[in-house]
Amino acid sequence: MQYKMTERDKKTVGIGIVIAGVILIYILLEGWFVDWKKIRGDLKEERQKLALITPASDGSINAKQAGILVTVPVLEMPQERTRQKELFTEKFTEQLKSNGVNIRTLHDMPMTKAKDASGYTKLQLQCQGKCSSGQVLDLLAGLYENPYLVGVEELTLSCDQKDRSKMEMKIIVSTFVK
């Protein structure tokens, strides 16, 4: 037995399909709207935070921004190999001397390509010298002031057998070059 649909039945089925479609769209999009509203709120908060630390268009800064500038290290963009090596070695040697480290050797090591897609090459300096534990700590605490420093790759300390207050230090620091 085959059922024939009347015009009224067709309208009822059509309205049912439209209502089912609206309910389905509501269910699918409700989560999206909730997420969208949350993301918009988070974005507004982050923009307000950024406004607190971004200097004004005239270059003036407030007290909080000045405090951030004191704690964040100043970085210089890598230059070509010879110039960067010269600048980095000069600044690092200055830091060693100002902290009282007696430098025995200071030389560069074989260069390695950076592992990221930046295209920069890593230049490493190895320094060996004598110092006290306080001088090493002062050096490490002040290394962030070197605008060319990328990182401390290795630090080895060994005490002198005769005088325990003296240490033999070997440190490897790195920078990036073009």
Rosetta blueprint (number, residue, H / E / L):
1 M L
2 Q L
3 Y L
4 K L
5 M L
6 T L
7 E H
8 R H
9 D H
10 K H
11 K H
12 T H
13 V H
14 G H
15 I H
16 G H
17 I H
18 V H
19 I H
20 A H
21 G H
22 V H
23 I H
24 L H
25 I H
26 Y H
27 I H
28 L H
29 L H
30 E H
31 G H
32 W H
33 F H
34 V H
35 D H
36 W H
37 K H
38 K H
39 I H
40 R H
41 G H
42 D H
43 L H
44 K H
45 E H
46 E H
47 R H
48 Q H
49 K H
50 L H
51 A H
52 L H
53 I H
54 T L
55 P L
56 A L
57 S L
58 D L
59 G L
60 S L
61 I L
62 N L
63 A H
64 K H
65 Q H
66 A H
67 G H
68 I H
69 L H
70 V H
71 T H
72 V L
73 P L
74 V L
75 L L
76 E L
77 M L
78 P L
79 Q L
80 E L
81 R H
82 T H
83 R H
84 Q H
85 K H
86 E H
87 L H
88 F H
89 T H
90 E H
91 K H
92 F H
93 T H
94 E H
95 Q H
96 L H
97 K H
98 S H
99 N L
100 G L
101 V L
102 N E
103 I E
104 R E
105 T E
106 L E
107 H E
108 D E
109 M L
110 P L
111 M L
112 T E
113 K E
114 A L
115 K L
116 D L
117 A L
118 S L
119 G L
120 Y L
121 T E
122 K E
123 L E
124 Q E
125 L E
126 Q E
127 C E
128 Q E
129 G E
130 K E
131 C E
132 S E
133 S H
134 G H
135 Q H
136 V H
137 L H
138 D H
139 L H
140 L H
141 A H
142 G H
143 L H
144 Y H
145 E H
146 N L
147 P L
148 Y L
149 L L
150 V L
151 G E
152 V E
153 E E
154 E E
155 L E
156 T E
157 L E
158 S E
159 C E
160 D L
161 Q L
162 K L
163 D L
164 R L
165 S L
166 K E
167 M E
168 E E
169 M E
170 K E
171 I E
172 I E
173 V E
174 S E
175 T E
176 F E
177 V E
178 K L
